[in-house]
Every structure is written in C-alpha cells, then in structure tokens.
Amino acid sequence: MNIPLPFRKNSRRDEARQDWIDERLREARIVVADVVHHSDHLVRLACNVLVRHGETPSEREDARILLVVLDGKSPGRVDRARPDREGGQ
C-alpha cells in the first residue's frame, strides 16, 4: 500500500510523470491555439486532454465548448460513434 501523497516525498518517477503530463498539456494548448492549421481529429484529442486535465475551470470549459462546436460541424460523427442508438443495431 502506498503512503498518501501529502506524507511522502516526490520521487524521480513522480517528477518525470509530472513533466510528461505538463508537456502533453502544452502540446494540447498549442493545437487549440492554432486550430485552423490542425485536423478536427487532433483538435478533438487536444480538447479532451484539456477538458480532463486543464489547470483552470475556464480552460476546461473553453475546451468543452470547442468540442461542442466541432460536433456541430460534423453532426453525423456523433451518431456513428454510438452503436446503441434507438432503431439501430
């Protein structure tokens, strides 16, 4: 069993993991900042990262709103992703 986080010292592994997470967040922010030059798939991926791991509520909410906009741009995509829709398979 692990010792709760506030009572144990950060190990090199924890620092490396946090560095990796910070780098992924930075990449996601770069993609969202330059949304015009990236594919919808990559923008969706970046938004999902920011929705889950963004630093501020505002950043998470903006990413969620951008996901809604992308879904509105291609409405058929949402239905294809859900095989359990009514009247379907």
C-alpha positions in Angstrom: 0.0 0.0 0.0 1.3 3.5 -0.9 1.7 6.3 1.6 -0.8 9.1 0.9 0.7 11.8 -1.3 1.0 14.7 1.3 3.2 12.5 3.5 5.7 11.1 1.0 8.5 12.7 -0.8 8.3 13.1 -4.6 10.4 10.5 -6.3 12.2 10.9 -9.6 9.4 8.9 -11.2 6.7 11.3 -9.9 8.7 14.2 -11.3 9.2 12.5 -14.7 5.5 11.7 -14.8 4.5 15.3 -14.0 7.0 16.6 -16.6 5.3 14.3 -19.2 1.8 15.5 -18.2 2.9 19.1 -18.4 4.4 18.5 -21.9 1.1 16.9 -23.1 -0.9 19.9 -21.8 1.5 22.3 -23.5 1.1 20.4 -26.8 -2.7 20.4 -26.4 -2.7 24.2 -25.8 -0.6 24.7 -28.9 -3.1 22.7 -31.1 -6.1 24.5 -29.7 -4.4 27.9 -30.1 -3.8 27.2 -33.8 -7.0 25.2 -34.5 -7.2 26.4 -38.2 -4.0 24.5 -39.1 -4.8 21.2 -37.4 -7.2 18.4 -38.3 -10.5 18.0 -36.5 -9.3 14.7 -35.0 -6.2 16.3 -33.5 -8.2 19.2 -32.1 -10.7 16.8 -30.5 -7.9 14.9 -28.9 -6.3 18.2 -27.6 -9.7 19.3 -26.3 -10.3 16.1 -24.5 -6.9 16.4 -22.8 -7.7 20.0 -21.7 -11.3 19.1 -20.5 -9.8 16.4 -18.2 -6.5 18.0 -17.2 -6.8 21.7 -17.8 -5.5 23.9 -15.0 -8.4 26.3 -14.6 -12.2 25.8 -14.8 -12.2 28.4 -17.6 -9.7 26.4 -19.7 -11.7 23.2 -19.2 -14.9 24.9 -20.1 -13.5 26.6 -23.3 -12.2 23.2 -24.4 -15.6 21.6 -23.8 -17.3 24.4 -25.8 -14.9 23.8 -28.7 -15.8 20.1 -28.7 -19.4 21.1 -29.0 -18.6 23.3 -31.9 -16.7 20.5 -33.6 -19.6 18.1 -33.1 -21.9 20.7 -34.6 -19.6 20.9 -37.6 -20.0 17.2 -38.3 -23.3 16.0 -36.7 -23.2 12.6 -38.3 -20.0 11.7 -36.5 -21.7 11.6 -33.1 -24.4 9.1 -34.3 -21.8 6.8 -35.9 -19.8 6.6 -32.7 -22.8 5.3 -30.8 -24.0 1.8 -31.9 -26.7 1.7 -29.2 -28.9 4.4 -30.8 -32.7 3.8 -31.0 -33.9 1.9 -34.0 -30.3 0.9 -34.8 -28.3 -2.2 -34.3 
